[in-house]
Amino acid sequence: MTRGKTPRRLHLNAFLMNTGHHEASWRLPESDPYAHVDLRHYVRLARIAERGTFDSLFLADGPQLWSNLAQRPAGALEPLTLLTALATATEHIGLIATASTSYNSPYNLARKLASLDIISGGRAGWNIVTTAGAEAARNFGLAEEPAHAERYARAAEFLDVARKLWDSWEDDTIVADKAAGVWGDDSRIHPARHQGTYFSVAGALNVPRSPQGYPLLVQAGSSEDGKAFAARYAEAVFTAQRTLADAQAFYADLKSRTGRAGRDPGHIKVLPGIVPVLGSTQAEARAAEQLLEDHIVYEHGVGRLESLLTLPAGTLKLDERLPSELPPESAIEGAKSRYTLVVELARRERLTVRQLIARLGGGRGHLTFTGTPEQVAGQIETWFTQGAADGFNIMPAVLPSGLDAFVEHVVPLLRARGLFRTEYDDPRQTLRERYGLPRPAHPYPTPAPALV
């Protein structure tokens, strides 16, 4: 390492999903089937992650009710509302909300995100999704979901409008001169004046510029459209790879695309998802994994898998392999990259549908690692040091116990290896600063006063 250079440090994000990422987690004796709508549950999880000095936590979301209520707890508290409550219950950890560019308007969403950033003291992040699926489309008056490329074109314009709105106040617009009776300076307001293909937005935001300028911009799509979008806009990317080689290839490709887009490749952080199932021994960890697999209702998974693969109901048989003929990724208008990941996993390991559902039950295609804390820490270190990741999206199979175990047993090992912080560096540090990212410069800097 170059003398005097700051050591590269791991980034950890806690992906919080009701009772855990394993679809059968809610059936365990320790789990509360109503936890997904209990604020106390999320406060507890946020404080566990903050005790582990995680960079951030993240909430997924989608504007639809998944139809199979038998499978697992369904419905969710709206992320920005929940994260605003968590902002008052935590001090340091970043708060990342998922929100769709397909089913929101730029003005309202930019305002909500700026408000969360102000309330939290600069800890807000936005996981930008384009939202696949006809179920969501029909909730917003559309017969079918927009085409994949169109969703990303709308998302790009949405981001351009949002940034204009976040920049519509200069940082020093508020004068607060009581003696002169002047609260603010109208000359430092810059209306969006946007007229585009998807949006027309005239005015300025009605919230001042927030501590970070913009929230941390996060993205999770790994399709060609998704990677192009990430290279242009994203500052952190949540991704799913199951092998070191695949993760290295994705990492190198995304960093290269970011450079070609005119951005510093160091300003985009790649965080693959990992579902750690821990035990004090390998046998104990495998027993914990088996307990979860024993609670899967495999019939629930068949319909979900048929939907992902765009197959007619009744096509898949539990103890047979996937059909030899499946649509190419180019024909998929939904979650393209997840489709390809699942098909390649099934083909590579020659899995039956039952075995495939078991593999997907823990993390929907993300890497599931079952082992001791030392083994999990070693896996994380390998990916981090071998050009596959800047950090990880930690997805505990069971919550809160899985997150607590990771913080208690894996985080100390990462610290001992010099990979992760032992404490938050500065209580005033923003989420952007924690990720090593600059605050966006305002495009309308106030001219310096003339010299006399």
Protein Blocks (a to p, Z undefined) as FASTA:
>chain_A
ZZhiacdddddddddehjbjbfklmmpmkbcfklmmgfklmmmmmmmmmmnopabdcddd
ddddcfblmlpcedjddfklmmmmmmmmpmkbccdddddfklccfklmmmmmmmmmmmnn
opaccdddehiajklmmmnopabdcdfklmmmmmmmmmmmmmmmmmmpcfklpnopakno
pabdfklpccfkiacfkbccfbdcfbdcdfklpacdddfbfbfklmmmmmmmmmbdcddd
fbfklmmmmmmmmmmmmmmnopafklpccdddddddddfbfklmmmmmmmmmmmpcfklm
mmmmmmmnopaehkacfkbccdfbdcdfklpcblmklmmmmmmmmmmnopafklmmmmmm
mnoopacddddfklmmmmmmmmmmnopagbdcdddfbdfklmmmmmmmmmmmmmmnopac
fbdfblkbcfklmnopacdddfbdcdddddZZ
